[in-house]
């Protein structure tokens, strides 16, 4: 098994199992007599020289070298490496282990040890053969990093994977002109090497290195011969290609002498100018092209002032017709820089010139078209930005335009409308189009869209492409007008009721024909006072709503005890309860909040008043508790609750659950709107929490005081 060092560059063939020593075929035994041994060694070297000299293939030289070693020196692994001082790398060129020859490229190139402690490194640095019969001890000492390489090419690090099987190794340098250019390594698992083995291996390595050097020189010579032959062939092919290119290229080419004479022309130049080749060659460029500007520029090329020159000309052909050409000039010089002749490359640009004229005409047309397109684009941008919905319907009733404003108002994207019949998208549009066209002015009409009713203010204008409809969404405005009407009706009702009570009580008090008892007079005055308070509340709500809408309302920032505020509001409300319970619950002490004390009490009073009015007969609770960074006051009632369809609208201005007073509960529709606006402007929020078993809970959450 071959041992391969990693980064410290020990490269050995170590073996843990393998063949037992075999008797040599050329040397059957070694006698104790030096003369006999020398004679056998000489015969071996002669045979080695003959065998190695029979081939000029380096790979075959290595194979025969190993065959000779196998029959003369016991070993279990052989590794031949080259060393290149230019890159300081050791590369494997031949490896045999575990009875198998391996691909040398499986072992990566390595650098010699930087510390100089490795066995290979010592051989490279000293140039002397190394005999080591203590390989296992060297591995155990940590003086190098070793890898086992088995006959299948598997590499394992030792001693991590176990102790190496190699006991002895011979490392012989391969030298050339006094320097080490390689190393030959023999390893054995069982045999201890002697100096005799070393002498024999050194002799064989010397023969092998000479044979390999000759083989490589031969290979290099063959490669050089092949390269020269290839270069000559490529030169001939290049010259043939140049000749073919000169004659077959799509542009005209002329070699022009320094005196202006046409030395050589190709067929394409003859076609461009309308002359035969023999009519052109020998004539001067000035005579053919009717001008000498090019030759004046050629003088600048000769002096090196410029390296090329391009000009457009309009010479007259042999048949008298003009032709537009582009001429590119360059100078050809020899290796010493001496000018030889000029090269003119002539391209027929008549088509291009005609195309340029056509391009100018088209550009003028395009500019006019671009102006029209820009005008249309501006119109399109206006349609994109305009706030009115704009729809174009052609004569067949197909939608051709549906701008973004129409998408937003109707809620249907353009890709779902354009290209379809308008009545398929909006079935009621037929009525809209008829009434809008007949009116000749804006007409506000209802349109059903996916279960919703939109009120659109539509105007229709006929164009060459069809009917253009411009519309505005008046739904919110109509809702506001309706809410205002409801508000006026509600306020009128709310004002009329206390005024009637006040007026009736006043008339009774003014009568002189009846005698009122003191208790009757007191009751009438109480009615006047109560109804006056009711009027004041309505007027206050209207004024606060106006201040909120105009932004004139001012809020204080102060520390407020939310629990104490709730207690004050509840105590004031108890006087209006008859047989009902209202409580304030504080599960635990809560911190103060930041807000306007008077406005917080106003919010709580409104919520408690709503609970009394909308939950008659039920108990009411105000629960104050701390949650995270806020303190929350929840006003809970046990009334019928709020229908799910109306929960999103109860905080709207003028909105009431019973706008027609059907339940007999009075109010302006501003209370909850005012409450939410005040709470949000104090940095909190007001929300509705409805349970599944009826009842409503309004939660006022305000930020804790620092």
C-alpha positions as CSV (number, residue, x, y, z in Angstrom):
1,X,0.0,0.0,0.0
2,X,1.5,3.4,-1.0
3,X,1.9,6.0,1.6
4,X,1.1,9.5,0.3
5,X,2.1,12.6,2.5
6,X,-0.3,15.5,2.5
7,X,1.1,19.1,3.0
8,X,4.5,18.2,4.5
9,X,5.3,16.3,1.3
10,X,6.2,12.8,2.4
11,X,5.4,10.6,-0.5
12,X,5.8,6.9,0.2
13,X,4.2,3.7,-0.9
14,X,3.3,1.9,2.3
15,X,1.7,-1.5,2.3
16,X,-0.5,-3.4,4.8
17,X,-1.0,-6.5,2.9
18,X,0.2,-7.9,-0.5
19,X,2.4,-10.3,-2.2
20,X,5.1,-12.2,-0.4
21,X,8.6,-12.0,-1.7
22,X,9.0,-13.7,-5.0
23,X,12.3,-15.2,-6.2
24,X,13.9,-13.1,-9.0
25,X,14.0,-14.3,-12.5
26,X,17.3,-12.6,-13.5
27,X,19.0,-13.0,-10.1
28,X,18.1,-16.3,-8.4
29,X,20.4,-15.9,-5.5
30,X,23.2,-13.7,-4.2
31,X,26.4,-15.5,-3.1
32,X,28.7,-14.2,-0.5
33,X,31.3,-13.6,-3.1
34,X,31.6,-10.0,-4.3
35,X,33.0,-11.0,-7.7
36,X,30.0,-13.1,-8.6
37,X,27.6,-10.5,-7.4
38,X,29.4,-7.8,-9.5
39,X,29.2,-10.0,-12.5
40,X,25.5,-10.6,-12.1
41,X,25.0,-6.9,-11.5
42,X,26.8,-6.1,-14.7
43,X,24.8,-8.5,-16.7
44,X,21.6,-7.1,-15.1
45,X,22.6,-3.5,-16.1
46,X,23.4,-4.6,-19.6
47,X,20.0,-6.3,-19.8
48,X,18.4,-3.2,-18.3
49,X,20.0,-0.9,-20.8
50,X,18.8,-3.2,-23.6
51,X,15.2,-3.4,-22.3
52,X,14.8,0.2,-21.5
53,X,16.4,1.3,-24.7
54,X,13.9,-0.6,-26.8
55,X,11.1,2.0,-26.3
56,X,10.8,5.7,-26.5
57,X,7.5,5.8,-24.6
58,X,8.0,7.1,-21.0
59,X,5.1,5.0,-19.7
60,X,6.5,1.8,-21.2
61,X,10.0,2.7,-19.8
62,X,8.4,2.9,-16.3
63,X,6.6,-0.5,-16.8
64,X,9.9,-2.2,-17.9
65,X,11.8,-0.5,-15.0
66,X,9.3,-2.0,-12.6
67,X,9.5,-5.5,-14.2
68,X,13.3,-5.4,-13.6
69,X,12.9,-4.2,-10.0
70,X,10.3,-6.9,-9.3
71,X,12.8,-9.6,-10.2
72,X,15.8,-8.2,-8.4
73,X,14.8,-6.2,-5.3
74,X,12.0,-7.3,-3.0
75,X,9.3,-4.7,-2.6
76,X,5.6,-4.2,-2.1
77,X,5.3,-0.7,-3.6
78,X,7.0,1.4,-6.2
79,X,6.4,5.2,-6.8
80,X,8.2,7.4,-9.3
81,X,7.8,11.1,-8.9
82,X,9.1,14.2,-10.8
83,X,10.2,17.4,-9.1
84,X,9.9,20.8,-10.8
85,X,12.0,23.5,-9.0
86,X,10.2,26.3,-10.9
87,X,6.9,25.7,-9.1
88,X,8.4,23.6,-6.2
89,X,6.0,20.7,-6.8
90,X,6.4,17.0,-6.6
91,X,4.2,15.1,-9.1
92,X,3.5,11.4,-9.3
93,X,4.3,9.8,-12.7
94,X,4.1,6.1,-11.8
95,X,2.7,4.2,-8.9
96,X,2.3,0.4,-8.2
97,X,1.0,-1.0,-4.9
98,X,-0.9,-4.1,-3.6
99,X,-0.1,-5.8,-6.9
100,X,-1.9,-3.2,-9.0
101,X,-0.8,-0.3,-11.1
102,X,-2.7,2.9,-10.4
103,X,-3.5,6.1,-12.3
104,X,-0.8,8.6,-11.1
105,X,-3.2,11.5,-11.4
106,X,-5.1,10.1,-8.5
107,X,-2.3,11.4,-6.2
108,X,-2.2,15.2,-6.1
109,X,1.0,17.3,-6.6
110,X,2.7,18.2,-3.3
111,X,5.2,20.8,-2.0
112,X,8.3,19.7,-0.2
113,X,8.3,20.2,3.6
114,X,9.0,23.7,4.6
115,X,10.8,22.5,7.8
116,X,13.0,20.1,5.8
117,X,12.1,17.1,8.1
118,X,10.4,14.9,5.5
119,X,12.2,12.0,3.9
120,X,11.4,13.1,0.4
121,X,12.5,16.7,1.3
122,X,15.8,15.4,2.5
123,X,16.4,13.6,-0.7
124,X,15.5,16.6,-2.8
125,X,17.7,19.0,-0.7
126,X,20.7,16.7,-0.2
127,X,20.6,14.9,-3.6
128,X,21.6,11.7,-1.7
129,X,19.9,8.3,-1.5
130,X,17.9,7.6,1.7
131,X,17.7,4.1,3.2
132,X,15.1,3.8,6.0
133,X,14.5,0.5,7.7
134,X,12.5,2.3,10.5
135,X,9.5,3.7,8.5
136,X,7.0,2.8,11.2
137,X,9.0,4.6,13.9
138,X,9.3,7.7,11.6
139,X,5.6,7.7,11.1
140,X,4.9,7.3,14.8
141,X,7.3,10.2,15.6
142,X,5.1,12.6,13.7
143,X,7.9,13.9,11.5
144,X,5.7,13.6,8.4
145,X,2.1,13.1,7.3
146,X,1.5,9.8,5.6
147,X,-1.4,8.3,3.7
148,X,-2.1,4.6,2.8
149,X,-3.0,4.1,-0.9
150,X,-4.3,0.6,-1.6
151,X,-4.6,-1.3,-4.9
152,X,-8.0,0.2,-5.6
153,X,-6.8,3.8,-5.2
154,X,-8.4,4.4,-1.8
155,X,-6.4,6.9,0.3
156,X,-6.4,6.8,4.2
157,X,-4.4,8.9,6.6
158,X,-2.0,7.1,8.9
159,X,-1.6,6.6,11.8
160,X,-5.3,7.8,12.2
161,X,-6.5,4.7,10.2
162,X,-4.0,2.4,12.0
163,X,-0.2,1.9,11.9
164,X,1.4,1.6,8.4
165,X,2.4,-1.8,7.1
166,X,5.6,-0.6,5.5
167,X,8.8,-1.3,7.4
168,X,11.6,-0.3,5.0
169,X,12.0,2.2,2.1
170,X,14.7,3.2,-0.3
171,X,14.5,6.7,-1.9
172,X,16.8,7.4,-4.8
173,X,17.1,10.9,-6.4
174,X,16.8,11.3,-10.1
175,X,19.3,13.9,-11.2
176,X,19.9,16.0,-14.3
177,X,22.8,18.4,-14.7
178,X,23.5,18.2,-11.0
179,X,20.0,18.9,-9.8
180,X,17.3,16.6,-8.4
181,X,14.4,16.3,-10.9
182,X,12.7,13.3,-9.4
183,X,12.6,10.5,-6.8
184,X,12.2,6.8,-7.1
185,X,10.8,5.0,-3.9
186,X,10.7,1.3,-3.1
187,X,8.8,0.1,0.0
188,X,8.6,-3.3,1.7
189,X,6.3,-4.6,4.4
190,X,8.6,-7.5,5.3
191,X,12.1,-7.0,3.9
192,X,14.9,-4.9,5.5
193,X,17.0,-3.3,2.8
194,X,20.8,-3.4,2.6
195,X,23.4,-1.2,1.1
196,X,23.6,-3.8,-1.7
197,X,19.9,-3.2,-2.4
198,X,20.6,0.5,-2.5
199,X,23.5,0.1,-4.9
200,X,21.5,-2.0,-7.2
201,X,18.4,0.3,-7.2
202,X,20.7,3.3,-7.8
203,X,22.1,1.6,-10.8
204,X,18.7,0.7,-12.2
205,X,17.4,4.2,-11.5
206,X,20.3,5.7,-13.4
207,X,19.5,3.6,-16.4
208,X,15.8,4.3,-16.1
209,X,16.3,8.1,-15.8
210,X,18.4,8.1,-18.9
211,X,15.8,6.1,-20.8
212,X,13.0,8.4,-19.6
213,X,15.0,11.5,-20.5
214,X,15.6,10.1,-24.0
215,X,12.0,9.2,-24.4
216,X,10.9,12.7,-23.3
217,X,13.4,14.3,-25.6
218,X,12.1,12.2,-28.4
219,X,8.5,13.1,-27.6
220,X,9.5,16.8,-27.4
221,X,11.2,16.5,-30.8
222,X,8.2,14.8,-32.3
223,X,5.9,17.4,-30.9
224,X,8.1,20.2,-32.3
225,X,8.2,18.5,-35.7
226,X,4.4,18.1,-35.6
227,X,4.0,21.8,-34.4
228,X,6.2,23.0,-37.3
229,X,4.2,21.0,-39.8
230,X,1.0,22.2,-38.3
231,X,2.2,25.8,-38.4
232,X,3.2,25.5,-42.1
233,X,-0.1,23.9,-42.9
234,X,-2.0,26.6,-41.1
235,X,0.1,29.3,-42.9
236,X,-0.8,27.8,-46.3
237,X,-4.4,27.6,-45.3
238,X,-4.3,31.1,-44.0
239,X,-2.8,32.4,-47.2
240,X,-5.5,30.5,-49.2
241,X,-8.2,32.0,-46.9
242,X,-6.8,35.5,-47.4
243,X,-6.8,35.0,-51.2
244,X,-10.4,33.7,-51.0
245,X,-11.4,36.5,-48.7
246,X,-9.8,39.1,-50.9
247,X,-11.7,37.9,-53.9
248,X,-15.0,36.9,-52.2
249,X,-15.5,39.6,-49.6
250,X,-18.6,41.7,-49.8
251,X,-16.6,45.0,-50.1
252,X,-14.2,46.2,-52.7
253,X,-10.5,46.1,-51.8
254,X,-7.6,47.7,-53.7
255,X,-3.8,47.7,-53.0
256,X,-2.7,51.2,-54.0
257,X,0.9,52.2,-54.5
258,X,2.4,55.1,-52.6
259,X,2.2,57.0,-55.9
260,X,-1.6,56.3,-56.2
261,X,-1.4,53.5,-58.8
262,X,-3.9,50.6,-58.4
263,X,-1.7,47.6,-57.9
264,X,-4.3,45.0,-57.2
265,X,-8.1,45.0,-57.1
266,X,-10.7,42.4,-56.2
267,X,-13.8,41.4,-58.2
268,X,-16.2,43.3,-55.9
269,X,-14.4,46.7,-56.5
270,X,-14.8,46.0,-60.2
271,X,-18.5,45.5,-59.8
272,X,-18.9,48.7,-57.7
273,X,-17.0,50.9,-60.2
274,X,-18.3,49.1,-63.3
275,X,-14.8,48.3,-64.8
276,X,-13.0,45.1,-65.7
277,X,-10.0,44.1,-63.6
278,X,-7.5,44.9,-66.3
279,X,-9.1,48.3,-66.9
280,X,-8.5,49.3,-63.3
281,X,-5.1,47.8,-62.5
282,X,-2.4,50.2,-63.6
283,X,-4.7,53.3,-63.5
284,X,-4.4,55.9,-60.7
285,X,-6.9,56.2,-57.9
286,X,-7.4,59.9,-58.7
287,X,-8.3,59.1,-62.3
288,X,-10.8,56.5,-61.2
289,X,-12.5,58.4,-58.4
290,X,-12.2,61.9,-59.8
291,X,-10.5,63.4,-56.8
292,X,-7.2,63.7,-54.9
293,X,-8.4,64.2,-51.4
294,X,-7.8,60.6,-50.5
295,X,-4.1,60.7,-51.5
296,X,-3.6,63.9,-49.5
297,X,-4.8,62.0,-46.4
298,X,-2.6,59.0,-47.5
299,X,0.5,61.2,-47.0
300,X,-0.6,61.6,-43.4
301,X,-0.8,57.8,-43.1
302,X,2.8,57.5,-44.4
303,X,4.1,59.9,-41.9
304,X,2.3,58.2,-39.0
305,X,0.2,61.3,-38.3
306,X,-2.9,59.1,-38.5
307,X,-3.4,55.3,-38.5
308,X,-6.5,55.2,-40.6
309,X,-8.8,57.4,-42.6
310,X,-12.5,57.0,-43.7
311,X,-14.3,59.2,-46.3
312,X,-17.5,59.0,-48.3
313,X,-17.2,59.8,-52.0
314,X,-19.5,59.8,-55.0
315,X,-17.4,58.7,-58.1
316,X,-18.8,58.1,-61.5
317,X,-19.0,54.5,-62.7
318,X,-17.8,53.4,-66.2
319,X,-21.4,53.7,-67.5
320,X,-21.6,57.3,-66.3
321,X,-23.9,56.7,-63.3
322,X,-22.8,58.0,-59.9
323,X,-22.4,55.7,-57.0
324,X,-22.0,56.4,-53.2
325,X,-19.1,54.7,-51.6
326,X,-17.3,54.7,-48.2
327,X,-13.5,54.3,-48.5
328,X,-11.4,53.2,-45.5
329,X,-7.7,53.7,-45.9
330,X,-4.8,52.1,-44.0
331,X,-1.1,51.6,-44.5
332,X,0.7,48.3,-44.9
333,X,4.4,48.4,-43.7
334,X,7.1,45.7,-43.4
335,X,8.6,44.5,-40.1
336,X,11.0,47.4,-40.1
337,X,8.1,49.9,-40.4
338,X,8.9,50.8,-44.0
339,X,5.6,51.7,-45.9
340,X,4.9,49.1,-48.7
341,X,1.5,50.2,-50.1
342,X,-1.9,51.5,-49.1
343,X,-5.0,49.4,-48.6
344,X,-8.4,50.9,-49.6
345,X,-11.6,49.1,-48.5
346,X,-14.5,50.4,-50.6
347,X,-18.1,49.8,-49.6
348,X,-21.1,50.6,-51.8
349,X,-23.3,52.7,-49.6
350,X,-25.9,53.7,-52.2
351,X,-28.6,51.7,-50.5
352,X,-27.7,53.2,-47.2
353,X,-27.8,56.8,-48.7
354,X,-31.2,56.1,-50.2
355,X,-32.2,54.6,-46.8
356,X,-31.0,57.7,-45.0
357,X,-33.0,59.9,-47.3
358,X,-36.0,57.7,-46.7
359,X,-35.2,57.7,-43.0
360,X,-35.2,61.5,-42.9
361,X,-38.6,61.5,-44.6
362,X,-39.9,58.9,-42.2
363,X,-38.4,60.8,-39.2
364,X,-40.4,63.8,-40.3
365,X,-43.5,61.7,-40.5
366,X,-42.7,60.0,-37.2
367,X,-42.2,63.4,-35.6
368,X,-45.7,64.4,-36.7
369,X,-47.1,61.1,-35.5
370,X,-45.2,61.4,-32.2
371,X,-46.8,64.8,-31.7
372,X,-50.2,63.3,-32.2
373,X,-49.3,60.4,-29.9
374,X,-48.0,62.7,-27.3
375,X,-51.3,64.6,-27.5
376,X,-53.1,61.4,-27.1
377,X,-50.8,60.4,-24.2
378,X,-51.5,63.7,-22.5
379,X,-55.2,63.0,-22.9
380,X,-54.7,59.5,-21.5
381,X,-52.9,60.9,-18.5
382,X,-55.7,63.3,-18.0
383,X,-58.1,60.4,-18.1
384,X,-55.9,58.5,-15.6
385,X,-55.8,61.4,-13.2
386,X,-59.3,62.9,-13.6
387,X,-61.5,62.4,-10.6
388,X,-64.6,61.7,-12.7
389,X,-65.3,58.2,-14.1
390,X,-65.0,58.2,-17.9
391,X,-66.5,55.4,-20.0
392,X,-66.4,55.0,-23.8
393,X,-69.1,52.7,-25.2
394,X,-69.0,52.1,-29.0
395,X,-72.0,51.8,-31.3
396,X,-72.4,48.1,-30.5
397,X,-72.6,48.8,-26.8
398,X,-69.1,47.4,-26.1
399,X,-66.9,49.2,-23.5
400,X,-63.7,50.5,-25.1
401,X,-62.5,52.7,-22.2
402,X,-62.9,52.4,-18.4
403,X,-60.6,54.8,-16.6
404,X,-59.2,54.3,-13.0
405,X,-61.7,56.7,-11.5
406,X,-64.5,54.5,-12.9
407,X,-62.7,51.4,-11.4
408,X,-62.6,53.1,-8.0
409,X,-66.2,54.3,-8.0
410,X,-67.9,51.2,-9.4
411,X,-65.4,48.7,-7.8
412,X,-64.9,46.7,-11.0
413,X,-61.4,46.6,-12.6
414,X,-60.9,47.6,-16.3
415,X,-59.8,44.2,-17.4
416,X,-63.2,42.8,-16.3
417,X,-65.1,45.5,-18.3
418,X,-63.2,46.5,-21.4
419,X,-64.3,44.4,-24.4
420,X,-67.6,43.4,-22.9
421,X,-71.1,44.7,-23.4
422,X,-71.9,47.4,-20.9
423,X,-75.3,45.9,-20.1
424,X,-73.6,42.6,-19.2
425,X,-71.5,44.4,-16.6
426,X,-74.2,46.9,-15.4
427,X,-77.7,45.7,-16.4
428,X,-79.3,49.0,-15.5
429,X,-76.9,51.0,-17.8
430,X,-79.5,51.0,-20.6
431,X,-81.8,53.2,-18.5
432,X,-78.9,55.4,-17.5
433,X,-77.7,55.9,-21.1
434,X,-81.3,56.7,-22.3
435,X,-82.0,59.2,-19.6
436,X,-78.5,60.8,-19.7
437,X,-78.7,61.2,-23.5
438,X,-82.2,62.6,-23.4
439,X,-81.4,65.1,-20.6
440,X,-78.4,66.6,-22.4
441,X,-77.1,67.6,-19.0
442,X,-76.0,65.9,-15.8
443,X,-78.6,63.4,-14.5
444,X,-78.3,61.7,-11.1
445,X,-79.5,58.1,-11.3
446,X,-79.3,54.9,-9.1
447,X,-77.2,52.0,-10.5
448,X,-77.2,48.6,-8.9
449,X,-73.6,47.1,-8.7
450,X,-73.1,43.7,-7.2
451,X,-75.8,44.2,-4.5
452,X,-74.9,47.8,-3.8
453,X,-76.8,50.9,-4.9
454,X,-74.7,53.7,-6.3
455,X,-76.0,57.1,-7.2
456,X,-74.2,58.4,-10.2
457,X,-74.3,61.9,-11.6
458,X,-74.0,61.1,-15.4
459,X,-73.5,63.2,-18.5
460,X,-73.3,61.7,-22.0
461,X,-71.5,63.2,-25.0
462,X,-71.4,61.6,-28.4
463,X,-68.0,61.2,-30.2
464,X,-66.8,59.6,-33.4
465,X,-65.8,56.5,-31.5
466,X,-69.1,56.1,-29.6
467,X,-70.8,57.6,-26.5
468,X,-68.6,59.0,-23.8
469,X,-70.1,59.0,-20.3
470,X,-68.6,61.0,-17.5
471,X,-70.0,60.4,-14.0
472,X,-69.4,61.2,-10.4
473,X,-70.3,59.1,-7.4
474,X,-73.0,61.0,-5.5
475,X,-73.8,58.1,-3.1
476,X,-72.0,59.6,-0.2
477,X,-73.4,63.1,-0.8
478,X,-76.9,61.7,-1.0
479,X,-76.3,59.7,2.2
480,X,-75.0,62.9,3.8
481,X,-78.0,64.9,2.6
482,X,-80.3,62.1,3.9
483,X,-78.5,62.1,7.2
484,X,-78.8,65.9,7.3
485,X,-82.5,65.7,6.6
486,X,-82.9,63.1,9.3
487,X,-80.9,65.3,11.6
488,X,-83.0,68.3,10.8
489,X,-86.1,66.2,11.4
490,X,-84.7,64.7,14.6
491,X,-83.5,68.1,15.9
492,X,-86.8,69.6,15.0
493,X,-88.6,66.9,16.9
494,X,-86.1,67.1,19.8
495,X,-86.5,70.9,20.0
496,X,-90.2,70.8,19.5
497,X,-90.9,68.4,22.4
498,X,-89.1,70.4,25.2
499,X,-90.4,73.7,23.8
500,X,-93.9,72.4,23.9
501,X,-93.4,71.4,27.5
502,X,-91.9,74.8,28.4
503,X,-94.6,76.6,26.5
504,X,-97.4,74.6,28.1
505,X,-96.0,75.1,31.6
506,X,-95.5,78.8,31.0
507,X,-99.1,79.3,29.8
508,X,-100.4,77.4,32.8
509,X,-98.4,79.6,35.2
510,X,-99.6,82.8,33.5
511,X,-103.3,81.9,33.8
512,X,-105.2,84.1,36.3
513,X,-108.4,82.3,36.2
514,X,-107.2,79.3,38.2
515,X,-105.6,79.1,41.5
516,X,-102.4,76.9,41.5
517,X,-101.4,75.1,44.6
518,X,-97.7,75.6,45.6
519,X,-96.9,72.0,44.7
520,X,-98.5,72.4,41.3
521,X,-96.5,75.6,40.6
522,X,-93.3,73.8,41.7
523,X,-94.0,70.9,39.4
524,X,-94.6,73.2,36.4
525,X,-91.3,75.1,37.2
526,X,-89.5,71.7,37.4
527,X,-90.8,70.9,33.9
528,X,-89.5,74.2,32.5
529,X,-86.1,73.5,34.1
530,X,-85.8,69.9,32.8
531,X,-86.9,70.8,29.3
532,X,-84.4,73.7,29.3
533,X,-81.6,71.3,30.2
534,X,-82.7,69.0,27.4
535,X,-82.5,71.9,24.9
536,X,-79.1,72.9,26.2
537,X,-77.8,69.4,25.7
538,X,-79.0,69.3,22.1
539,X,-77.5,72.7,21.3
540,X,-74.2,71.7,23.0
541,X,-73.9,68.6,20.9
542,X,-74.4,70.6,17.7
543,X,-71.8,73.1,18.8
544,X,-69.2,70.4,19.8
545,X,-69.8,68.6,16.5
546,X,-69.1,71.9,14.6
547,X,-66.0,72.5,16.6
548,X,-64.7,69.0,16.0
549,X,-65.3,69.3,12.2
550,X,-63.6,72.7,12.0
551,X,-60.7,71.7,14.3
552,X,-61.3,74.5,16.7
553,X,-61.9,72.3,19.8
554,X,-59.2,72.5,22.5
555,X,-58.4,69.6,24.8
556,X,-56.4,69.8,28.0
557,X,-53.6,67.3,28.8
558,X,-53.8,66.4,32.5
559,X,-53.7,63.5,34.8
560,X,-57.2,62.0,35.3
561,X,-58.4,59.3,37.7
562,X,-60.6,57.4,35.3
563,X,-62.2,55.4,38.1
564,X,-63.2,58.6,40.0
565,X,-64.6,60.1,36.8
566,X,-66.7,57.0,36.3
567,X,-68.0,57.2,40.0
568,X,-69.0,60.9,39.5
569,X,-70.9,60.1,36.2
570,X,-72.7,57.1,37.8
571,X,-73.7,59.0,40.9
572,X,-75.3,61.7,38.8
573,X,-77.1,59.0,36.7
574,X,-78.6,57.1,39.6
575,X,-81.2,59.9,40.1
576,X,-82.7,59.0,36.8
577,X,-83.0,55.2,37.5
578,X,-86.1,53.7,38.9
579,X,-85.6,50.3,40.3
580,X,-82.5,49.6,38.2
581,X,-78.9,49.0,39.4
582,X,-75.9,50.9,38.1
583,X,-72.5,50.1,39.5
584,X,-68.8,51.0,39.1
585,X,-66.4,48.0,39.4
586,X,-62.7,48.3,39.9
587,X,-61.1,44.8,40.1
588,X,-57.8,46.4,41.1
589,X,-56.1,49.8,41.5
590,X,-55.5,51.5,38.2
591,X,-53.1,54.3,37.3
592,X,-54.2,57.7,36.1
593,X,-54.6,58.5,32.4
594,X,-53.7,61.5,30.3
595,X,-56.6,63.5,28.9
596,X,-59.1,66.3,29.4
597,X,-61.0,65.6,32.6
598,X,-64.2,67.4,31.6
599,X,-64.3,65.7,28.1
600,X,-63.6,62.3,29.6
601,X,-66.6,62.8,32.0
602,X,-68.7,64.0,29.0
603,X,-67.9,60.8,27.0
604,X,-68.7,58.5,30.0
605,X,-71.9,60.4,30.7
606,X,-73.0,60.0,27.1
607,X,-72.3,56.3,27.1
608,X,-74.1,55.8,30.4
609,X,-77.1,57.9,29.1
610,X,-77.3,55.7,26.0
611,X,-77.3,52.6,28.2
612,X,-80.2,54.0,30.3
613,X,-82.2,54.9,27.1
614,X,-81.5,51.9,24.9
615,X,-81.6,49.2,27.7
616,X,-84.7,50.0,29.7
617,X,-85.3,47.7,32.7
618,X,-81.8,46.3,32.7
619,X,-78.8,46.8,35.0
620,X,-75.8,48.8,34.0
621,X,-72.1,48.4,35.0
622,X,-69.0,50.5,34.4
623,X,-65.8,48.4,34.8
624,X,-62.5,50.2,35.0
625,X,-59.3,48.2,34.7
626,X,-55.7,48.5,33.4
627,X,-54.5,46.7,30.2
628,X,-50.9,46.9,29.0
629,X,-50.1,50.6,28.4
630,X,-53.8,51.8,28.7
631,X,-56.6,52.1,31.2
632,X,-60.0,51.0,29.9
633,X,-63.5,51.9,31.1
634,X,-66.2,49.6,29.8
635,X,-69.9,50.7,29.9
636,X,-72.0,47.5,29.9
637,X,-75.7,47.1,29.5
638,X,-78.1,44.2,29.3
639,X,-80.3,45.6,26.5
640,X,-81.2,44.0,23.2
641,X,-77.8,44.9,21.7
642,X,-77.0,46.4,18.3
643,X,-77.8,44.6,15.0
644,X,-74.6,43.3,13.3
645,X,-75.4,45.2,10.1
646,X,-75.4,48.5,11.9
647,X,-72.4,48.2,14.2
648,X,-70.0,49.7,11.6
649,X,-72.1,52.8,11.3
650,X,-73.1,53.8,14.8
651,X,-70.1,56.1,15.1
652,X,-71.1,58.1,12.0
653,X,-72.3,61.6,12.3
654,X,-76.2,62.0,12.4
655,X,-76.6,58.1,12.4
656,X,-79.3,56.7,14.7
657,X,-80.6,53.2,15.2
658,X,-84.1,54.5,15.1
659,X,-84.1,57.7,12.9
660,X,-87.9,57.7,12.7
661,X,-88.3,57.7,16.4
662,X,-90.1,54.4,16.2
663,X,-88.8,53.3,19.6
664,X,-89.5,56.5,21.4
665,X,-85.8,57.1,22.2
666,X,-84.7,60.7,21.6
667,X,-81.4,61.9,20.4
668,X,-79.6,63.9,17.7
669,X,-77.4,61.1,16.2
670,X,-74.2,63.0,17.2
671,X,-73.5,61.5,20.6
672,X,-71.3,58.5,19.6
673,X,-69.7,60.5,16.8
674,X,-68.6,63.2,19.4
675,X,-67.5,60.5,21.9
676,X,-65.2,58.7,19.4
677,X,-63.7,62.0,18.1
678,X,-62.9,63.2,21.6
679,X,-61.4,59.9,22.7
680,X,-59.2,59.6,19.6
681,X,-58.0,63.2,19.9
682,X,-56.9,62.3,23.4
683,X,-54.7,59.5,22.1
684,X,-57.2,56.7,22.8
685,X,-59.9,54.7,21.1
686,X,-63.6,53.9,21.5
687,X,-64.9,50.6,20.4
688,X,-68.0,48.4,20.5
689,X,-67.9,45.0,22.1
690,X,-71.0,42.9,21.5
691,X,-71.6,39.6,23.2
692,X,-73.6,36.6,21.8
693,X,-76.3,36.9,24.5
694,X,-77.4,40.5,23.8
695,X,-76.3,43.6,25.5
696,X,-73.7,46.1,24.4
697,X,-70.3,47.1,25.8
698,X,-68.6,50.4,24.8
699,X,-64.9,50.4,25.7
700,X,-63.1,53.7,26.3
701,X,-59.3,53.1,26.2
702,X,-56.9,56.0,27.2
703,X,-53.1,56.0,27.6
704,X,-51.6,55.7,31.0
705,X,-50.0,58.8,32.6
706,X,-46.2,58.6,32.8
